[in-house]
Amino acid sequence: MSGDVDLGAMTLERLREFHRRGAHARGARLSIATPRDLARAESSALGLVARLPAPGNDALHLDEGPTGAGATGTAPARRLFVIDRPGARQTELRVGQLSVASTHSDYFGLGALNYLLGGSFSSRINLNLRESKGYTYGARSHFAGGLLPGAFTVSAAVETSVTAAAAGEILKELRAIREGVRQDEWEFARTALRQSLSMQLESSDARRAFADHAQKFGWPADYPLRRARELASMTLGDLDRLAREHLDPAAWIVLAVGDAAAVEPSLTLLGLGQPTRLDLDGCRVP
C-alpha cells in the first residue's frame, strides 16, 4: 500500500487485506516491566506470542529505505512547501531533512549535538527565536530515528507576519552549527545529558522502554553504560564532524502551514525556489 492512497477509493476489504498481510508474528516483540515472578511473566508472554498468526507467503515486509549516512544523497527537487490555511494568524513551521535510523552508529552522538542545537530550552534555536527575536513561545529540534532512517526536524509556531524571518533564523542556526560548537556550551550540554542518563531507568515504563529498545534496535543490554562512556569521551571535533556530515544545506526543506497569500511572497526570499502548494494530505495542489 503506497503513501499516495486515494481515501475515496479506500474500502473495508482493502483494510482487511492490509491487516492480514501485515499483522503477523514475524518481527513481533513483547516488553514487560513487572514486579511479578519472572517465570510467571514469561509464561504469560509466551502464551500471547503463540496466539499471533504466522506470516503468509504474501506477508508485507519493512522497506529498508535509504541507507545513506545522513542526508538524502541527492538534493530534493523542491525545497519550499506551503499548506494554505486562509486567515490563519499563526504559521506552523517545519524545517529539516531525512536523517539516520536509531541503529546508525552516529545516532546517539546526534542526540547530544541536538541538545545544544534545539533539544533544550537553552539551545541555540530556542534562545534565538524565543528569547532574542520573540517570534515564538518555543522552538525545538529532534532526530526522530526509528528502524528506518528518520527525519531531523525543527518545529515552531510563529506569528504569520514573521514566518519567513523565523524560517531564515532557523536556517541560519543550522548553518552556524556546521561552523563549530563552543566548549562552554558543550560542557553545559554534557552535564545535563549525563544527569538525564542517570535518571532514565527510574520508572517502570522507562525500564520497559529500555528492554524494548534493546530488542527493537539490536542495542547491547548495557547500552546506557556505553552511552555514558561515549558522552564522557565526546570531543568538539566529534560534534563538528556530526554537524558537517548530517546537516546538509542542500537537503533542507521548509514547510509552512498558514495563510499562503500572506507568507508566500516573503518565503521566496529564502533562496529555496518557488513554494509548492500542498493539501492537508500532503498531495501537491495542481
TORNU-250660 format. One line per field, with one value per residue (C-alpha): z, x, y; residue number from 1; chain; residue in one letter. Coordinates in steps of 0.1 Angstrom, whole numbers, plus 5000, padded with zeros to 4 digits. Example, Ala and Ser with C-alpha at 12.3 -4.5 7.8 and 13.67 -1.06 7.14 Angstrom:
TORNU-250660
pz [5078; 5071]
px [5123; 5137]
py [4955; 4989]
pos [1; 2]
unit [A; A]
code [a; s]
***
This chain:
TORNU-250660
pz [5000; 4989; 5007; 4980; 4987; 4975; 5006; 4984; 4969; 5003; 5011; 5042; 5021; 5013; 5050; 5059; 5033; 5046; 5082; 5071; 5053; 5079; 5114; 5120; 5143; 5122; 5140; 5169; 5203; 5238; 5265; 5301; 5333; 5363; 5399; 5394; 5394; 5361; 5353; 5355; 5334; 5308; 5307; 5301; 5274; 5255; 5256; 5239; 5213; 5204; 5195; 5169; 5133; 5113; 5082; 5049; 5016; 5007; 5041; 5040; 5047; 5062; 5034; 5044; 5026; 5021; 5037; 5034; 5063; 5069; 5041; 5013; 4990; 4963; 4967; 4967; 4936; 4956; 4990; 4999; 5007; 5018; 5031; 5029; 5059; 5048; 5076; 5100; 5125; 5131; 5109; 5119; 5106; 5100; 5087; 5082; 5062; 5060; 5086; 5102; 5118; 5155; 5145; 5129; 5148; 5149; 5163; 5200; 5191; 5170; 5200; 5220; 5193; 5191; 5228; 5223; 5188; 5196; 5221; 5253; 5265; 5265; 5230; 5202; 5182; 5211; 5225; 5191; 5181; 5216; 5238; 5213; 5185; 5204; 5173; 5193; 5227; 5219; 5191; 5192; 5170; 5172; 5153; 5150; 5144; 5142; 5124; 5091; 5086; 5103; 5099; 5115; 5122; 5136; 5147; 5158; 5157; 5148; 5141; 5104; 5098; 5109; 5091; 5066; 5092; 5116; 5089; 5079; 5115; 5117; 5086; 5099; 5131; 5111; 5090; 5122; 5140; 5110; 5117; 5151; 5187; 5216; 5246; 5272; 5256; 5251; 5288; 5298; 5275; 5285; 5322; 5315; 5293; 5319; 5346; 5323; 5316; 5353; 5357; 5326; 5344; 5374; 5363; 5354; 5319; 5314; 5322; 5298; 5271; 5279; 5272; 5241; 5226; 5231; 5212; 5186; 5175; 5184; 5210; 5236; 5271; 5286; 5261; 5288; 5302; 5268; 5260; 5293; 5283; 5248; 5262; 5285; 5256; 5230; 5218; 5200; 5169; 5171; 5173; 5145; 5123; 5131; 5122; 5089; 5079; 5090; 5085; 5047; 5034; 5001; 5017; 5040; 5033; 5047; 5053; 5063; 5073; 5073; 5053; 5019; 5005; 5035; 5037; 5002; 4989; 5017; 5018; 4983; 4996; 5015; 4983; 4982; 4950; 4945; 4970; 4962; 4975; 4992; 5005; 5040; 5029; 5017; 4980; 4955; 4947; 4908]
px [5000; 5017; 5018; 4996; 4963; 4931; 4909; 4878; 4889; 4896; 4874; 4869; 4881; 4914; 4919; 4912; 4937; 4964; 4959; 4960; 4993; 5009; 4998; 5017; 5043; 5074; 5094; 5069; 5082; 5068; 5085; 5073; 5084; 5067; 5073; 5059; 5078; 5099; 5087; 5051; 5057; 5075; 5047; 5021; 5042; 5048; 5011; 5004; 5031; 5019; 4985; 4999; 4992; 5021; 5031; 5018; 5037; 5025; 5033; 5044; 5080; 5095; 5111; 5146; 5145; 5175; 5208; 5229; 5249; 5227; 5213; 5191; 5220; 5206; 5191; 5153; 5137; 5115; 5125; 5098; 5062; 5031; 4998; 4972; 4951; 4934; 4932; 4955; 4972; 5000; 5022; 5034; 5069; 5089; 5125; 5145; 5158; 5160; 5185; 5195; 5179; 5184; 5207; 5232; 5265; 5261; 5226; 5235; 5260; 5235; 5212; 5240; 5246; 5209; 5207; 5226; 5211; 5174; 5168; 5165; 5153; 5188; 5195; 5207; 5174; 5151; 5173; 5173; 5136; 5121; 5144; 5162; 5136; 5103; 5089; 5076; 5068; 5092; 5112; 5128; 5145; 5150; 5163; 5134; 5154; 5135; 5141; 5142; 5161; 5140; 5137; 5157; 5130; 5130; 5095; 5080; 5047; 5052; 5030; 5021; 5040; 5073; 5070; 5099; 5120; 5117; 5125; 5155; 5168; 5164; 5184; 5210; 5213; 5217; 5244; 5261; 5263; 5282; 5309; 5316; 5305; 5318; 5335; 5313; 5280; 5292; 5302; 5268; 5250; 5273; 5265; 5227; 5228; 5249; 5223; 5194; 5212; 5215; 5177; 5165; 5157; 5138; 5102; 5087; 5079; 5114; 5127; 5102; 5114; 5150; 5142; 5121; 5148; 5174; 5153; 5139; 5172; 5196; 5214; 5235; 5220; 5245; 5238; 5231; 5266; 5282; 5264; 5277; 5312; 5307; 5294; 5324; 5348; 5330; 5350; 5343; 5358; 5334; 5304; 5318; 5320; 5285; 5272; 5291; 5281; 5245; 5232; 5233; 5223; 5214; 5188; 5170; 5133; 5109; 5072; 5049; 5013; 4995; 4979; 4996; 4987; 5004; 5035; 5045; 5059; 5084; 5092; 5105; 5133; 5148; 5165; 5148; 5129; 5092; 5068; 5049; 5014; 5002; 4968; 4962; 4971; 5005; 4995; 5005; 4978; 4975]
py [5000; 5032; 5065; 5082; 5064; 5079; 5079; 5079; 5046; 5030; 5000; 4978; 4949; 4967; 4974; 4938; 4926; 4950; 4938; 4902; 4907; 4930; 4918; 4886; 4871; 4879; 4906; 4908; 4916; 4920; 4940; 4938; 4956; 4939; 4931; 4896; 4864; 4862; 4826; 4837; 4867; 4847; 4821; 4848; 4864; 4832; 4825; 4858; 4854; 4819; 4833; 4856; 4845; 4831; 4852; 4841; 4839; 4873; 4889; 4926; 4934; 4965; 4986; 4993; 5027; 5050; 5038; 5070; 5083; 5113; 5134; 5122; 5117; 5140; 5175; 5174; 5187; 5211; 5225; 5250; 5239; 5257; 5243; 5271; 5279; 5312; 5338; 5319; 5342; 5318; 5296; 5262; 5259; 5227; 5228; 5196; 5167; 5130; 5117; 5084; 5054; 5046; 5018; 5042; 5045; 5083; 5083; 5089; 5115; 5134; 5134; 5150; 5176; 5183; 5191; 5223; 5230; 5227; 5200; 5221; 5255; 5268; 5256; 5279; 5277; 5284; 5312; 5328; 5325; 5329; 5348; 5371; 5376; 5369; 5350; 5321; 5306; 5278; 5262; 5228; 5202; 5165; 5134; 5110; 5078; 5046; 5013; 5032; 5065; 5091; 5129; 5157; 5183; 5219; 5230; 5262; 5281; 5317; 5348; 5350; 5382; 5368; 5334; 5340; 5358; 5328; 5303; 5324; 5323; 5286; 5281; 5305; 5284; 5252; 5268; 5281; 5248; 5234; 5260; 5246; 5241; 5262; 5244; 5262; 5252; 5216; 5213; 5226; 5201; 5172; 5178; 5179; 5148; 5129; 5137; 5126; 5093; 5086; 5090; 5072; 5039; 5053; 5044; 5011; 5023; 5036; 5001; 4986; 5011; 5001; 4964; 4973; 4995; 4968; 4943; 4967; 4982; 4954; 4976; 4957; 4951; 4976; 5004; 5031; 5025; 5025; 5058; 5073; 5064; 5078; 5110; 5114; 5109; 5130; 5160; 5192; 5176; 5148; 5172; 5193; 5161; 5151; 5186; 5187; 5151; 5150; 5186; 5191; 5226; 5211; 5188; 5212; 5215; 5242; 5236; 5264; 5257; 5291; 5318; 5313; 5347; 5363; 5342; 5330; 5363; 5366; 5329; 5331; 5353; 5324; 5312; 5278; 5284; 5290; 5275; 5243; 5242; 5210; 5200; 5187; 5151; 5163; 5160; 5186; 5211; 5215]
pos [1; 2; 3; 4; 5; 6; 7; 8; 9; 10; 11; 12; 13; 14; 15; 16; 17; 18; 19; 20; 21; 22; 23; 24; 25; 26; 27; 28; 29; 30; 31; 32; 33; 34; 35; 36; 37; 38; 39; 40; 41; 42; 43; 44; 45; 46; 47; 48; 49; 50; 51; 52; 53; 54; 55; 56; 57; 58; 59; 60; 61; 62; 63; 64; 65; 66; 67; 68; 69; 70; 71; 72; 73; 74; 75; 76; 77; 78; 79; 80; 81; 82; 83; 84; 85; 86; 87; 88; 89; 90; 91; 92; 93; 94; 95; 96; 97; 98; 99; 100; 101; 102; 103; 104; 105; 106; 107; 108; 109; 110; 111; 112; 113; 114; 115; 116; 117; 118; 119; 120; 121; 122; 123; 124; 125; 126; 127; 128; 129; 130; 131; 132; 133; 134; 135; 136; 137; 138; 139; 140; 141; 142; 143; 144; 145; 146; 147; 148; 149; 150; 151; 152; 153; 154; 155; 156; 157; 158; 159; 160; 161; 162; 163; 164; 165; 166; 167; 168; 169; 170; 171; 172; 173; 174; 175; 176; 177; 178; 179; 180; 181; 182; 183; 184; 185; 186; 187; 188; 189; 190; 191; 192; 193; 194; 195; 196; 197; 198; 199; 200; 201; 202; 203; 204; 205; 206; 207; 208; 209; 210; 211; 212; 213; 214; 215; 216; 217; 218; 219; 220; 221; 222; 223; 224; 225; 226; 227; 228; 229; 230; 231; 232; 233; 234; 235; 236; 237; 238; 239; 240; 241; 242; 243; 244; 245; 246; 247; 248; 249; 250; 251; 252; 253; 254; 255; 256; 257; 258; 259; 260; 261; 262; 263; 264; 265; 266; 267; 268; 269; 270; 271; 272; 273; 274; 275; 276; 277; 278; 279; 280; 281; 282; 283; 284; 285; 286]
unit [A; A; A; A; A; A; A; A; A; A; A; A; A; A; A; A; A; A; A; A; A; A; A; A; A; A; A; A; A; A; A; A; A; A; A; A; A; A; A; A; A; A; A; A; A; A; A; A; A; A; A; A; A; A; A; A; A; A; A; A; A; A; A; A; A; A; A; A; A; A; A; A; A; A; A; A; A; A; A; A; A; A; A; A; A; A; A; A; A; A; A; A; A; A; A; A; A; A; A; A; A; A; A; A; A; A; A; A; A; A; A; A; A; A; A; A; A; A; A; A; A; A; A; A; A; A; A; A; A; A; A; A; A; A; A; A; A; A; A; A; A; A; A; A; A; A; A; A; A; A; A; A; A; A; A; A; A; A; A; A; A; A; A; A; A; A; A; A; A; A; A; A; A; A; A; A; A; A; A; A; A; A; A; A; A; A; A; A; A; A; A; A; A; A; A; A; A; A; A; A; A; A; A; A; A; A; A; A; A; A; A; A; A; A; A; A; A; A; A; A; A; A; A; A; A; A; A; A; A; A; A; A; A; A; A; A; A; A; A; A; A; A; A; A; A; A; A; A; A; A; A; A; A; A; A; A; A; A; A; A; A; A; A; A; A; A; A; A; A; A; A; A; A; A; A; A; A; A; A; A; A; A; A; A; A; A]
code [m; s; g; d; v; d; l; g; a; m; t; l; e; r; l; r; e; f; h; r; r; g; a; h; a; r; g; a; r; l; s; i; a; t; p; r; d; l; a; r; a; e; s; s; a; l; g; l; v; a; r; l; p; a; p; g; n; d; a; l; h; l; d; e; g; p; t; g; a; g; a; t; g; t; a; p; a; r; r; l; f; v; i; d; r; p; g; a; r; q; t; e; l; r; v; g; q; l; s; v; a; s; t; h; s; d; y; f; g; l; g; a; l; n; y; l; l; g; g; s; f; s; s; r; i; n; l; n; l; r; e; s; k; g; y; t; y; g; a; r; s; h; f; a; g; g; l; l; p; g; a; f; t; v; s; a; a; v; e; t; s; v; t; a; a; a; a; g; e; i; l; k; e; l; r; a; i; r; e; g; v; r; q; d; e; w; e; f; a; r; t; a; l; r; q; s; l; s; m; q; l; e; s; s; d; a; r; r; a; f; a; d; h; a; q; k; f; g; w; p; a; d; y; p; l; r; r; a; r; e; l; a; s; m; t; l; g; d; l; d; r; l; a; r; e; h; l; d; p; a; a; w; i; v; l; a; v; g; d; a; a; a; v; e; p; s; l; t; l; l; g; l; g; q; p; t; r; l; d; l; d; g; c; r; v; p]
***
